[in-house]
Amino acid sequence: MTGGNHLENLLSTCDQFEKKISSDNKTVIDLLIIYQNKSQLLTKQINNDTDLLSNGFNVHAYEIQTVFNNVYNNIQNYLNYKKILVVHSHSDVYEWHLHQIKMKNIFFQYLNRTNAIIMSVPKNISGRAYKRYEKYFLKNSSVLAKPSENYLLPYTIAGFELFNDSNARLLDADLFMSDDGWEYISNFLQSNFNILLAPETKLLHELWIKMIDQSLTAK
């Protein structure tokens, strides 16, 4: 709920990253079309109690590749990739799988190849990120959906310190979802990882912010 899927979409526009779908050669324009279609769907359903609203709003433009469920269960499929592979996961998924010996061993075998971006827990109660977090996470009745407070560095799950200042950076969710969010994430990626976002991705971010505001107005 703090923008991980959108961040994946932004990174996927950069040449140094593997595409999320093997046949994919999407451009920023293609992503804009996906975002616009999602926005139109959201507008049509804004006053209805649909899964789109009750479960929050994400732009899943690509097949989801989570750390354990998709990548480390099929690690042989990814050993020969030429570019950087982007994967994501939630803290509860880490905790669940790190109690399994086989998965834990595989994960730690490749941990030294990994750099992480940890999305922080929103703190500004008047900000867009906190309002979204509160609406779709804090009020969720599911125990599995309850957020961890461990979105900080060093990042420790299941008794293991996975990430620290040497292999991870903490992204401020409040700033990422602010009106100046594209400038923030652009500077964040360039200064920490030497990743340059194309100027055209600003349109993607602005549309994403607009959709978040739309979803927050729904009852």
ROPATOR-348484 format. One record per atom (N, C-alpha, C, O): residue in three letters; y negated, x, z negated. Coordinates in steps of 0.02 Angstrom, whole numbers, padded with zeros to 5 digits, always signed. Atoms other than C-alpha are relative to their C-alpha. Layout:
REM ROPATOR-348484
alaYXZ
...
//
This chain:
REM ROPATOR-348484
met+00060+00040+00000
met+00000+00000+00000
met-00063+00042+00000
met-00119+00015-00003
thr+00059-00043-00001
thr-00115+00151+00004
thr-00010+00033+00068
thr-00050+00079+00073
gly+00016-00023-00068
gly-00106+00184+00191
gly+00048+00049+00031
gly+00030+00081+00081
gly-00045-00050-00027
gly+00047+00291+00222
gly+00020-00012+00072
gly+00024+00035+00112
asn-00020+00015-00069
asn+00101+00202+00381
asn-00057+00014+00049
asn-00047+00040+00104
his+00057-00013-00043
his-00074+00211+00453
his-00011+00076+00007
his-00027+00099+00062
leu+00007-00073-00004
leu-00083+00397+00411
leu+00051+00028+00048
leu+00035+00073+00087
glu-00051-00021-00049
glu+00081+00421+00506
glu-00023-00012+00071
glu-00014+00030+00115
asn+00024+00016-00068
asn+00005+00334+00656
asn-00054+00048+00023
asn-00054+00070+00080
leu+00053-00048-00017
leu-00148+00447+00651
leu+00030+00068+00017
leu+00010+00099+00067
leu-00031-00066-00012
leu-00040+00604+00639
leu+00039+00000+00066
leu+00043+00051+00100
ser-00042+00003-00060
ser+00070+00544+00783
ser-00041+00011+00064
ser-00012+00024+00116
thr+00042-00011-00059
thr-00078+00561+00901
thr-00012+00075+00012
thr-00040+00093+00064
cys+00011-00072-00005
cys-00081+00750+00872
cys+00059+00034+00033
cys+00117+00017+00018
asp-00053-00032-00039
asp+00018+00864+00988
asp+00050+00039-00041
asp+00107+00048-00019
gln-00046-00042+00037
gln+00095+00969+00851
gln+00055-00038-00037
gln+00098-00008-00068
phe-00050+00040+00036
phe+00198+00824+00783
phe+00050-00032+00048
phe+00033-00052+00103
glu-00051+00036-00036
glu+00361+00753+00844
glu-00019-00074+00003
glu-00046-00102-00045
lys+00012+00071-00005
lys+00346+00576+00909
lys+00052-00038-00041
lys+00108-00014-00052
lys-00043+00038+00044
lys+00422+00441+00801
lys+00057-00035+00036
lys+00107-00053+00006
ile-00053+00030-00041
ile+00525+00367+00943
ile+00014+00048+00057
ile-00033+00074+00088
ser-00019-00053-00048
ser+00621+00479+01063
ser-00032-00010+00069
ser-00050+00039+00101
ser+00028+00012-00066
ser+00554+00395+01220
ser-00075-00012-00003
ser-00106-00033+00047
asp+00070+00019+00010
asp+00379+00376+01150
asp-00047+00053+00027
asp-00039+00112+00014
asn+00054-00044-00021
asn+00228+00451+01236
asn-00067-00037-00009
asn-00111-00033+00033
lys+00058+00043+00012
lys+00098+00336+01159
lys-00064+00041-00008
lys-00064+00097-00035
thr+00066-00029+00007
thr-00085+00377+01168
thr-00039-00040-00052
thr-00014-00090-00078
val+00042+00038+00046
val-00227+00322+01056
val-00013-00070+00027
val-00017-00118-00011
ile+00011+00066-00030
ile-00257+00180+01179
ile+00059-00046-00013
ile+00049-00105-00027
asp-00060+00040+00013
asp-00077+00121+01159
asp+00000-00025-00072
asp+00017-00082-00086
leu+00002+00019+00070
leu-00098+00121+00971
leu-00054-00053-00012
leu-00044-00098-00052
leu+00053+00050+00007
leu-00260+00025+00986
leu+00025-00070+00020
leu+00008-00120-00011
ile-00028+00064-00022
ile-00167-00111+01080
ile+00045-00029-00054
ile+00043-00089-00068
ile-00044+00023+00055
ile-00037-00120+00941
ile-00041-00026-00058
ile-00026-00079-00086
tyr+00043+00020+00055
tyr-00173-00130+00810
tyr-00035-00066+00016
tyr-00042-00110-00027
gln+00035+00061-00020
gln-00267-00263+00907
gln+00046-00060-00002
gln+00026-00114-00023
asn-00049+00054+00002
asn-00109-00368+00925
asn+00014-00021-00072
asn+00020-00080-00087
lys-00011+00015+00071
lys-00078-00354+00738
lys-00060-00037-00029
lys-00052-00084-00068
ser+00061+00032+00025
ser-00258-00403+00705
ser-00003-00073+00022
ser-00023-00116-00017
gln+00001+00069-00025
gln-00243-00558+00814
gln+00050-00043-00038
gln+00036-00100-00054
leu-00051+00037+00039
leu-00083-00609+00724
leu-00026-00014-00070
leu-00016-00069-00096
leu+00027+00008+00067
leu-00168-00582+00557
leu-00053-00054-00002
leu-00056-00094-00048
thr+00053+00050-00003
thr-00317-00688+00610
thr+00029-00071+00005
thr+00004-00117-00026
lys-00032+00065-00008
lys-00203-00832+00662
lys+00032-00024-00065
lys+00035-00085-00078
gln-00038+00019+00059
gln-00109-00829+00497
gln-00039+00010-00065
gln-00010+00008-00119
ile+00039-00020+00058
ile-00252-00787+00380
ile+00000-00052-00056
ile-00008-00034-00114
asn+00001+00052+00051
asn-00245-00955+00290
asn+00069-00026-00017
asn+00075-00076-00053
asn-00069+00021+00013
asn-00056-00970+00284
asn+00033+00048-00048
asn+00018+00107-00050
asp-00038-00041+00047
asp+00062-00908+00150
asp+00060+00029+00038
asp+00116+00004+00032
thr-00052-00031-00040
thr+00162-00796+00267
thr+00021+00066-00030
thr-00012+00094-00074
asp-00023-00066+00023
asp+00262-00638+00240
asp-00052+00053+00015
asp-00060+00101-00023
leu+00051-00049-00019
leu+00124-00544+00330
leu-00052+00008-00055
leu-00076+00063-00067
leu+00052-00002+00052
leu+00002-00589+00191
leu+00030+00010-00069
leu+00005+00051-00108
ser-00026-00003+00067
ser+00111-00613+00039
ser+00032+00067-00015
ser+00035+00088-00073
asn-00030-00066+00010
asn+00196-00445+00065
asn-00047+00057+00019
asn-00027+00114+00023
gly+00048-00052-00017
gly+00038-00353+00111
gly-00007+00008+00075
gly+00021-00031+00113
phe+00010-00010-00071
phe-00014-00284+00278
phe+00007+00074+00017
phe-00028+00116-00011
asn-00010-00068-00024
asn+00048-00127+00365
asn+00006-00001+00076
asn+00029-00050+00105
val-00009-00007-00072
val+00042-00068+00545
val+00058+00047+00012
val+00049+00108+00014
his-00059-00040-00015
his+00218-00009+00581
his+00004+00010+00075
his+00041-00025+00110
ala+00002-00012-00072
ala+00182+00060+00753
ala+00062+00037+00024
ala+00077+00035+00084
tyr-00058-00040-00019
tyr+00337+00170+00751
tyr+00059-00017-00044
tyr+00052-00047-00097
glu-00059+00008+00042
glu+00514+00165+00689
glu-00011+00039-00065
glu-00037+00095-00065
ile+00010-00031+00065
ile+00512+00204+00504
ile+00051+00056-00011
ile+00111+00045-00004
gln-00044-00056+00017
gln+00583+00375+00459
gln-00015+00021-00071
gln-00060+00060-00084
thr+00011-00017+00069
thr+00595+00386+00272
thr+00039+00063-00017
thr+00086+00082+00017
val-00029-00065+00018
val+00642+00547+00184
val+00075-00003-00007
val+00110+00040+00022
phe-00072+00002+00012
phe+00815+00494+00129
phe+00038-00046+00047
phe+00087-00025+00078
asn-00039+00050-00036
asn+00870+00336+00217
asn+00009+00016+00073
asn+00059-00003+00103
asn-00003-00012-00072
asn+00835+00399+00392
asn+00010+00074+00017
asn+00048+00090+00062
val-00001-00070-00019
val+00813+00587+00392
val+00057+00038-00033
val+00099+00068+00001
tyr-00049-00042+00033
tyr+00922+00667+00259
tyr+00071-00027+00002
tyr+00119+00009-00011
asn-00066+00027-00013
asn+01066+00549+00292
asn+00026+00021+00069
asn+00086+00017+00082
asn-00019-00021-00068
asn+01064+00614+00472
asn-00034+00066+00016
asn-00063+00074+00069
ile+00038-00062-00005
ile+00997+00789+00447
ile+00017+00039+00063
ile-00026+00074+00089
gln-00019-00038-00060
gln+01095+00862+00594
gln-00040-00022+00062
gln-00048+00017+00109
asn+00039+00025-00057
asn+00992+00754+00712
asn-00068+00033+00005
asn-00101+00029+00057
tyr+00069-00024+00003
tyr+00832+00843+00660
tyr-00006+00076-00007
tyr-00061+00102-00013
leu+00002-00072+00012
leu+00881+01026+00642
leu-00033+00039+00057
leu-00058+00094+00046
asn+00025-00037-00058
asn+00824+01075+00816
asn-00066-00027+00026
asn-00085-00012+00083
tyr+00063+00026-00026
tyr+00659+00985+00827
tyr-00050+00057+00009
tyr-00051+00106-00030
lys+00046-00053-00019
lys+00522+01088+00907
lys-00068-00005-00035
lys-00102+00045-00045
lys+00064+00011+00031
lys+00372+01011+00822
lys+00010-00024-00072
lys+00066-00030-00096
ile-00003+00023+00070
ile+00330+00949+00647
ile+00022-00072-00002
ile-00006-00115+00033
leu-00025+00068+00008
leu+00427+00795+00596
leu-00035-00033-00060
leu-00036-00005-00115
val+00034+00036+00053
val+00330+00667+00494
val+00048-00052-00029
val+00074-00094+00007
val-00041+00050+00035
val+00431+00570+00365
val-00038-00024-00061
val-00085+00009-00083
his+00034+00025+00059
his+00378+00464+00220
his+00049-00032-00048
his+00106-00048-00030
ser-00042+00033+00049
ser+00448+00390+00061
ser-00043-00021-00059
ser-00098+00003-00068
his+00031+00022+00062
his+00401+00301-00099
his+00035+00034-00058
his+00092+00057-00052
ser-00027-00036+00058
ser+00430+00374-00271
ser+00066-00029-00023
ser+00109+00008-00046
asp-00063+00030+00023
asp+00567+00248-00313
asp+00059+00021+00044
asp+00115+00025+00020
val-00054-00022-00044
val+00666+00305-00160
val+00021+00072-00018
val+00080+00087-00019
tyr-00015-00068+00024
tyr+00653+00487-00216
tyr+00044-00004-00062
tyr+00096+00028-00067
glu-00035+00003+00064
glu+00710+00441-00390
glu+00071-00025+00009
glu+00117+00001-00022
trp-00066+00029-00010
trp+00857+00337-00330
trp+00048+00051+00030
trp+00104+00059+00006
his-00045-00045-00036
his+00927+00468-00212
his+00008+00068-00034
his+00059+00101-00024
leu-00007-00065+00033
leu+00894+00622-00318
leu+00051-00002-00057
leu+00066+00050-00087
his-00055+00005+00048
his+01025+00556-00439
his+00068+00005+00034
his+00120+00005+00001
gln-00061-00007-00037
gln+01154+00572-00301
gln+00008+00074+00020
gln-00034+00102+00055
ile-00010-00072-00007
ile+01226+00748-00295
ile-00005+00022+00073
ile-00039+00071+00087
lys-00001-00020-00070
lys+01256+00756-00107
lys-00070-00001+00030
lys-00092+00047+00061
met+00067+00007-00028
met+01084+00693-00060
met-00048+00049-00032
met-00092+00077+00002
lys+00043-00047+00036
lys+01000+00800-00191
lys+00008+00070+00029
lys-00042+00105+00040
asn-00012-00067-00026
asn+01082+00958-00125
asn-00029+00008+00070
asn-00058+00060+00085
ile+00027-00004-00068
ile+01035+00920+00056
ile-00076+00002-00002
ile-00107+00041+00035
phe+00073+00002+00003
phe+00857+00879+00009
phe-00029+00067-00023
phe-00076+00092+00008
phe+00026-00063+00026
phe+00830+01038-00092
phe+00014+00058+00048
phe-00022+00108+00047
gln-00014-00051-00050
gln+00908+01140+00048
gln-00057+00008+00049
gln-00070+00063+00074
tyr+00054-00001-00050
tyr+00763+01093+00161
tyr-00069-00010-00031
tyr-00118-00017+00006
leu+00064+00011+00033
leu+00626+01071+00032
leu-00050+00055+00016
leu-00110+00043+00020
asn+00045-00056-00013
asn+00556+01244+00069
asn-00033-00004+00069
asn-00079+00034+00083
arg+00031+00010-00065
arg+00515+01184+00246
arg-00053-00055-00003
arg-00087-00069+00047
thr+00039+00061+00005
thr+00416+01038+00181
thr-00069+00011-00029
thr-00078+00046-00079
asn+00067+00007+00028
asn+00231+01011+00155
asn-00014-00074-00008
asn+00004-00114+00035
ala+00007+00071+00016
ala+00179+00848+00076
ala-00073-00020-00009
ala-00116+00020-00029
ile+00063+00032+00017
ile+00030+00733+00066
ile+00017-00057-00048
ile+00053-00103-00030
ile-00012+00051+00051
ile+00033+00630-00094
ile-00059-00048+00000
ile-00116-00027-00009
met+00053+00050+00002
met-00065+00467-00087
met-00013-00019-00073
met+00032-00039-00109
ser+00017+00013+00070
ser-00157+00442-00251
ser+00000-00074-00017
ser-00006-00116+00028
val+00008+00069+00023
val-00159+00283-00354
val-00075-00016-00001
val-00114+00023-00029
pro+00071+00017+00000
pro-00326+00195-00324
pro-00027-00009-00070
pro+00007-00038-00113
lys+00030+00004+00067
lys-00443+00206-00473
lys-00063-00043-00001
lys-00080-00071-00053
asn+00063+00037-00003
asn-00604+00122-00415
asn+00015-00074+00005
asn+00032-00098+00059
ile-00020+00071+00002
ile-00576-00060-00466
ile-00042-00044+00046
ile-00022-00100+00063
ser+00042+00038-00047
ser-00717-00118-00352
ser+00012+00021+00072
ser-00018-00008+00118
gly-00011-00025-00067
gly-00651-00023-00203
gly+00053-00038+00038
gly+00093-00076+00009
arg-00047+00034-00045
arg-00550-00086-00055
arg+00072+00020-00016
arg+00117-00023-00016
ala-00068-00023+00013
ala-00397+00021-00097
ala+00029-00032-00063
ala+00086-00055-00063
tyr-00025+00029+00063
tyr-00383-00042-00276
tyr+00014-00074+00008
tyr+00064-00100-00017
lys-00009+00072-00009
lys-00405-00224-00224
lys+00064-00015+00039
lys+00100-00062+00024
arg-00062+00009-00038
arg-00266-00207-00097
arg+00061+00017-00043
arg+00111-00019-00042
tyr-00053-00023+00044
tyr-00157-00113-00220
tyr+00015-00053-00053
tyr+00073-00068-00068
glu-00008+00051+00052
glu-00187-00245-00354
glu+00032-00063+00028
glu+00076-00092-00004
lys-00024+00063-00028
lys-00152-00391-00239
lys+00073+00003+00020
lys+00111-00045+00008
tyr-00067-00003-00029
tyr+00008-00330-00159
tyr+00050+00042-00039
tyr+00109+00041-00024
phe-00046-00042+00039
phe+00081-00210-00287
phe+00000-00020-00074
phe+00052-00037-00102
leu+00003+00011+00072
leu+00020-00238-00464
leu+00021-00071-00019
leu+00046-00081-00075
lys-00018+00069+00015
lys+00049-00426-00453
lys+00068-00019+00029
lys+00088-00077+00026
asn-00066+00012-00028
asn+00219-00408-00369
asn+00051-00008-00056
asn+00052+00032-00103
ser-00048+00015+00054
ser+00358-00482-00475
ser+00062+00044+00003
ser+00099+00048-00046
ser-00059-00041-00007
ser+00490-00363-00408
ser-00007+00065-00039
ser-00058+00099-00034
val+00001-00062+00039
val+00533-00219-00525
val-00002+00060+00046
val-00036+00109+00032
leu-00003-00057-00047
leu+00571-00106-00376
leu-00067+00012+00034
leu-00080+00067+00057
ala+00065-00007-00034
ala+00398-00139-00305
ala-00055+00024-00047
ala-00110+00038-00026
lys+00050-00023+00047
lys+00309-00088-00464
lys-00019+00073+00014
lys+00026+00114+00022
pro+00020-00068-00017
pro+00207+00069-00430
pro+00012+00050-00056
pro+00010+00033-00115
ser-00004-00054+00048
ser+00235+00234-00514
ser-00070+00028-00012
ser-00114+00023+00031
glu+00064-00032+00015
glu+00090+00322-00599
glu+00003+00074+00017
glu-00043+00113+00002
asn-00013-00070-00011
asn+00161+00486-00538
asn-00027+00026+00066
asn-00004+00077+00091
tyr+00029-00022-00063
tyr+00057+00499-00380
tyr-00055+00052-00013
tyr-00115+00038-00006
leu+00045-00055+00015
leu-00022+00664-00429
leu+00038+00065+00006
leu+00099+00065+00018
leu-00032-00066-00003
leu+00014+00850-00429
leu-00004+00034-00068
leu-00056+00030-00102
pro-00065-00006-00034
pro+00128+00923-00485
pro+00037-00067+00002
pro+00031-00108-00044
tyr-00035+00063-00013
tyr+00238+00783-00417
tyr+00072+00008-00025
tyr+00111+00045+00003
thr-00065-00006+00032
thr+00392+00761-00527
thr+00036-00067+00002
thr+00009-00118-00018
ile-00042+00059-00004
ile+00532+00637-00496
ile+00070+00018-00023
ile+00096+00071-00005
ala-00069-00009+00024
ala+00701+00621-00583
ala+00009+00068-00034
ala+00063+00097-00031
gly-00004-00063+00036
gly+00661+00776-00685
gly-00010+00062+00043
gly-00006+00118+00018
phe+00010-00056-00045
phe+00627+00885-00532
phe-00072+00003+00023
phe-00101-00048+00043
glu+00067-00009-00028
glu+00459+00956-00484
glu+00008+00014+00074
glu+00030+00068+00093
leu-00010-00007-00072
leu+00459+00928-00297
leu-00059+00032+00035
leu-00051+00074+00079
phe+00059-00025-00034
phe+00281+00965-00249
phe-00053+00020-00050
phe-00060-00009-00104
asn+00056-00023+00040
asn+00134+01060-00320
asn-00054+00026+00046
asn-00052+00012+00106
asp+00057-00023-00040
asp-00024+01145-00260
asp+00021+00048+00056
asp-00018+00060+00103
ser-00021-00048-00051
ser+00077+01270-00158
ser+00028-00033+00062
ser+00027-00004+00116
asn-00031+00032-00058
asn+00162+01144-00044
asn-00022-00073+00010
asn+00010-00110+00049
ala+00023+00069-00008
ala+00064+00982-00060
ala-00075-00006-00014
ala-00105+00037-00047
arg+00069+00016+00014
arg-00108+00906-00063
arg-00004-00074-00019
arg+00035-00115+00005
leu+00010+00068+00024
leu-00168+00748-00150
leu-00055-00033+00041
leu-00112-00009+00042
leu+00048+00038-00040
leu-00255+00622-00037
leu-00029-00056-00042
leu+00008-00094-00073
asp+00035+00050+00040
asp-00384+00510-00120
asp+00002-00067+00037
asp-00031-00076+00088
ala-00008+00064-00033
ala-00334+00331-00076
ala-00066-00039+00002
ala-00079-00075+00050
asp+00065+00035+00002
asp-00505+00263-00128
asp-00044+00022+00058
asp-00076-00019+00091
leu+00041-00027-00054
leu-00593+00377-00004
leu+00030-00016+00068
leu-00006-00029+00116
phe-00035+00014-00062
phe-00462+00350+00131
phe-00015-00071+00025
phe-00021-00082+00086
met+00012+00070-00019
met-00495+00162+00129
met-00074-00019-00006
met-00090-00078-00004
ser+00071+00015+00005
ser-00683+00176+00110
ser-00029-00009+00070
ser+00005+00001+00120
asp+00033+00009-00065
asp-00808+00138+00249
asp-00006+00067+00037
asp-00011+00068+00099
asp+00003-00067-00030
asp-00815+00326+00280
asp+00069+00033+00000
asp+00074+00094-00001
gly-00068-00025+00006
gly-00626+00343+00276
gly+00022+00046+00056
gly+00059+00094+00044
trp-00022-00043-00055
trp-00605+00418+00448
trp-00030+00070-00008
trp+00005+00120+00003
glu+00032-00065+00012
glu-00729+00557+00409
glu+00037+00038-00056
glu+00047+00098-00052
tyr-00036-00032+00056
tyr-00636+00589+00246
tyr+00067+00027+00023
tyr+00083+00085+00011
ile-00067-00023-00019
ile-00461+00598+00322
ile-00004+00054+00054
ile+00038+00099+00055
ser+00009-00051-00051
ser-00523+00699+00470
ser-00014+00068-00032
ser+00016+00118-00014
asn+00016-00062+00035
asn-00600+00831+00355
asn+00059+00023-00043
asn+00072+00083-00048
phe-00057-00016+00043
phe-00450+00823+00237
phe+00055+00035+00040
phe+00081+00087+00018
leu-00054-00029-00041
leu-00324+00860+00375
leu-00020+00067+00029
leu+00021+00112+00034
gln+00022-00063-00029
gln-00429+00996+00454
gln-00003+00055-00052
gln+00019+00111-00039
ser+00010-00052+00051
ser-00470+01089+00294
ser+00066+00020-00034
ser+00074+00078-00054
asn-00062-00016+00035
asn-00295+01078+00218
asn+00057+00021+00045
asn+00100+00060+00025
phe-00057-00013-00043
phe-00179+01086+00368
phe-00019+00022+00071
phe+00024+00032+00114
asn+00024-00019-00066
asn-00286+01136+00517
asn+00022-00050+00054
asn+00039-00031+00110
ile-00017+00055-00046
ile-00248+00968+00599
ile-00065-00033+00023
ile-00106-00054-00018
leu+00061+00030-00027
leu-00382+00899+00715
leu+00016-00069+00029
leu+00056-00075+00075
leu-00008+00067-00027
leu-00389+00712+00743
leu-00048-00009+00059
leu-00105+00013+00056
ala+00044+00015-00057
ala-00457+00655+00910
ala-00054-00049-00022
ala-00040-00094-00061
pro+00054+00047+00019
pro-00626+00566+00895
pro+00018-00073+00012
pro-00006-00117-00023
glu-00019+00068-00017
glu-00547+00413+00975
glu+00039-00034-00056
glu+00041-00096-00059
thr-00038+00031+00055
thr-00439+00387+00819
thr-00045-00035-00050
thr-00022-00073-00092
lys+00046+00035+00045
lys-00595+00331+00728
lys+00002-00075+00012
lys-00005-00115-00034
leu-00006+00071-00017
leu-00577+00165+00820
leu+00061-00030-00033
leu+00060-00087-00057
leu-00061+00023+00034
leu-00400+00150+00752
leu-00014-00013-00074
leu+00005-00065-00101
his+00013+00006+00071
his-00460+00179+00576
his-00046-00059-00016
his-00035-00095-00064
glu+00046+00055+00012
glu-00603+00057+00589
glu+00034-00068+00008
glu+00019-00115-00029
leu-00037+00062-00009
leu-00487-00078+00654
leu+00048-00012-00058
leu+00056-00069-00081
trp-00045+00005+00058
trp-00363-00042+00514
trp-00038-00025-00061
trp-00015-00068-00097
ile+00041+00021+00056
ile-00501-00060+00385
ile-00019-00074+00007
ile-00019-00111-00042
lys+00017+00070-00013
lys-00554-00224+00465
lys+00059-00046-00017
lys+00049-00099-00047
met-00059+00040+00015
met-00376-00289+00451
met+00014-00004-00074
met+00036-00056-00099
ile-00009+00002+00072
ile-00365-00240+00269
ile-00048-00050-00031
ile-00029-00090-00074
asp+00050+00048+00026
asp-00525-00336+00234
asp+00021-00072+00016
asp+00012-00117-00026
gln-00024+00066-00018
gln-00451-00485+00327
gln+00055-00023-00049
gln+00054-00079-00074
ser-00057+00018+00042
ser-00292-00482+00224
ser-00022-00013-00072
ser+00009-00054-00107
leu+00024+00010+00069
leu-00390-00470+00061
leu-00035-00067-00009
leu-00042-00091-00066
thr+00033+00065+00006
thr-00481-00632+00100
thr+00050-00057-00003
thr+00032-00113-00020
ala-00051+00053+00002
ala-00317-00728+00111
ala+00017-00017-00072
ala+00016+00026-00116
lys-00017+00023+00068
lys-00267-00831-00039
lys+00070+00022-00019
lys+00092+00007-00074
//
